């Protein structure tokens, strides 16, 4: 270990579930934490996990799939 300041273990306790977590020790801390990633990190995340990739617009035939469903046999 370095001789620098120590961070309480509870700072990195995660709360949440599979699609989102919160780190209360960081969120509620007195010191702001700046998160940044250089181009190498961004390239790794995009390549390995698809994070940060720009998604193209869907083709026109797929755009209609988001509209409301049409009844096959509408009531009379």
C-alpha positions in Angstrom: 0.0 0.0 0.0 1.1 3.5 -0.6 1.5 6.0 2.2 -1.3 8.2 0.7 -4.7 8.9 2.2 -7.0 5.9 2.6 -10.5 5.6 1.3 -13.0 3.8 3.5 -14.0 0.5 2.0 -17.7 1.5 2.2 -17.0 4.2 -0.4 -17.2 1.6 -3.1 -20.2 -0.4 -1.9 -22.6 -0.8 -4.8 -26.3 -0.7 -4.5 -28.8 -1.5 -7.3 -29.3 -4.3 -9.8 -28.0 -5.6 -13.1 -28.8 -2.6 -15.3 -27.8 0.3 -12.9 -25.9 0.7 -9.7 -25.2 3.5 -7.4 -22.0 4.1 -5.3 -23.4 5.9 -2.3 -20.0 6.7 -0.9 -19.1 8.6 -4.0 -22.5 10.1 -4.7 -22.9 11.4 -1.1 -19.2 12.3 -0.6 -17.9 15.8 0.2 -15.4 15.8 -2.7 -16.5 15.8 -6.4 -15.2 13.0 -8.5 -14.5 13.6 -12.2 -14.8 10.6 -14.4 -13.2 10.9 -17.8 -11.9 8.6 -20.5 -9.3 9.2 -23.2 -9.7 8.0 -26.7 -8.0 4.6 -26.0 -10.6 3.8 -23.3 -13.5 5.0 -25.5 -12.2 2.8 -28.3 -11.9 -0.2 -26.0 -15.4 0.3 -24.6 -16.9 0.6 -28.1 -15.0 -2.4 -29.5 -15.4 -4.8 -26.6 -18.9 -3.8 -25.3 -20.6 -1.6 -27.9 -20.7 1.3 -25.3 -20.6 4.8 -26.8 -21.2 3.7 -30.4 -23.5 5.9 -32.5 -26.5 4.0 -33.7 -27.6 4.6 -37.3 -31.3 5.4 -37.9 -33.3 2.3 -38.7 -34.4 1.7 -42.3 -37.8 3.2 -43.2 -39.5 -0.2 -43.2 -38.4 -0.7 -39.5 -39.5 2.8 -38.5 -43.2 1.7 -39.1 -42.8 -1.1 -36.6 -42.9 1.4 -33.8 -46.4 2.6 -34.7 -49.5 1.4 -32.9 -50.7 -2.1 -33.9 -53.5 -2.4 -36.4 -56.4 -4.7 -35.6 -56.8 -7.6 -38.0 -60.5 -8.0 -37.4 -61.7 -4.6 -36.1 -64.9 -4.6 -34.1 -68.1 -3.6 -36.1 
